Amino acid sequence: MSVRPPKIDPELHQERKPDWIKVRLPSNPVFFSTKALVADLKLHTVCESAQCPNRWECWSGGTATFMIAGDRCTRACGFCAVTTAKPFALEADEPERVAEATRRMALKHVVITAVARDDLADGGADHFRRTILAVKAAVPGIVVEILTPDFHAREEAISIVLQADPHIFNHNLETVERLTPLVRSRAKYRTSLEMLATVKRLRPDVVTKSGLMLGLGETEEELFTAMDDLRASGVQNLTLGQYLRPTPQHLPVVAYIAPGEFERYGEVAREKGFEYVASGPLVRSSYHAADYSAAK
């Protein structure tokens, strides 16, 4: 059962979180070596830019989700901590730097995401393509998972990315249809579904994936409808996690969903036909992403 929203402490400017929302602080040298490597290669990670609650755990385990095309997004989503501003020009050598980081970290499964680049004619699709190819050349046999913007569901942009043969193509629906205008800047619920369906139509062999944040005010019925819509679009993998407000300027948490409810929602998703489901308060799109590869 969802609990009532917590009160906000006016001095701390943050919500009081329930006991099950716990973040483990860095406890081993691998965290700091990962941080140093990212800094050395002048890379961005969604771990830092989006204030992911799992960055301590993931970096301590020697993994990170690389964020390409800069750290300035052309959209201002109500849930996201990434900076909204006019982006800088793409860095031509960024694909090679991501590839080098992947090689140094000895990754077997890499996740690559990006800010929305509505300022570019292709939305950054070719930059994705170049980065995927560079990573594959540097680490033969690696599993490449991408988490992309919606590209406004333009088939030509999606096709460019697919030319590089990513193994897993992720695009997050983020929330239910009713809340999309409030939660997602410039994005449309049906556009995201169309984009995912287009990936599956063009490349049935590529695994498609999506994610939803809970606690923004969605009803259970709306959540199950979103699951059905994703399945109808051919989506195979699903992540469900708790929305956490990054700053007082972002959307408030309407409800904290208890771990038992996440387990139940995960079971419902599996019954609906999703091949792989990760469901829990601290689950994020790329959290333990390699688990799916191991499970296949």
Secondary structure, DSSP 8 states (H G I E B T S, - for coil): --B----EETTTTEE---TT-------SHHHHHHHHHHHHTT-EEHHHHTT-TTHHHHHHTT--EEEES-SEES---TT--SEES------TTHHHHHHHHHHHTT-SEEEEEE---TTSTTTTHHHHHHHHHHHHHHSTT-EEEEE---GGG-HHHHHHHHTT--SEEE---BS-TTTHHHHSSS--HHHHHHHHHHHHHH-TTSEEEEEEEE-SS--HHHHHHHHHHHHHTT--EEEEEE---SSTTS-----B--HHHHHHHHHHHHHTT-SEEEESTT--TTTTTHHHHHH-
